[in-house]
């Protein structure tokens, strides 16, 4: 089971990191897997906050997003993730 390295939580959303739009200076966002087909949103995910980090030894990369915004985005635009 995957757990959060920061808080130990087990409710983990899988997804991708990408741009919020095709514009060059758009925000970097976390896009959860399971977006509903034809979800009516201009957002592609939740904005990543500040810095990102990477472990030089194992290559794990992480960042952070607003947890309430993430829960809200998943509730509104994603299929049920259990």
C-alpha positions in Angstrom: 0.0 0.0 0.0 1.3 3.5 -0.9 1.4 5.9 2.0 2.2 9.6 2.1 5.9 10.2 3.1 4.9 13.4 5.0 1.8 12.5 7.0 1.5 8.7 6.6 -2.0 9.1 5.0 -3.2 6.2 2.9 -5.8 8.0 0.7 -3.5 8.5 -2.3 -4.6 9.9 -5.6 -2.6 8.8 -8.7 -2.2 11.2 -11.6 0.1 13.2 -13.8 2.0 16.5 -13.4 1.5 18.8 -16.3 0.5 22.3 -17.5 -3.0 23.8 -16.7 -3.3 24.8 -20.4 -1.3 24.9 -23.6 0.1 28.4 -22.9 3.8 28.4 -22.2 3.5 30.3 -18.9 0.6 28.3 -17.5 0.6 26.9 -14.0 2.0 23.4 -13.3 -0.8 21.2 -11.9 -1.4 17.8 -10.5 -4.1 16.1 -12.7 -5.7 13.2 -10.9 -6.4 10.0 -12.9 -10.1 9.2 -13.6 -11.3 12.4 -15.1 -14.9 11.9 -16.1 -15.5 12.0 -19.9 -16.7 15.4 -20.9 -16.0 16.9 -17.5 -16.9 20.6 -18.0 -13.9 22.3 -16.6 -11.2 24.6 -17.9 -9.0 23.4 -15.1 -6.8 20.4 -15.7 -6.0 19.8 -12.0 -4.8 21.6 -8.9 -1.9 24.0 -8.9 1.4 22.8 -7.4 2.6 25.0 -4.6 6.1 26.5 -4.5 9.1 24.2 -4.7 9.3 20.6 -5.8 11.9 18.1 -4.5 13.8 15.1 -5.8 15.8 12.4 -4.0 19.2 12.1 -5.7 19.6 8.6 -4.4 16.4 6.9 -5.6 14.9 9.5 -8.0 11.6 10.0 -6.1 10.1 13.4 -7.0 7.4 15.2 -5.0 5.7 18.5 -4.6 2.6 19.8 -2.8 -0.9 21.1 -3.7 -3.7 22.5 -1.6 -5.4 19.4 -0.1 -8.9 21.0 0.0 -8.6 22.1 -3.6 -7.5 18.5 -4.5 -10.4 16.9 -2.7 -12.8 19.4 -4.3 -11.4 18.8 -7.8 -11.7 15.0 -7.4 -15.2 15.2 -6.1 -16.4 17.4 -8.9 -14.5 16.1 -12.0 -13.2 12.6 -11.3 -14.7 9.1 -11.2 -14.9 7.6 -7.8 -11.4 6.7 -6.6 -11.4 4.1 -3.9 
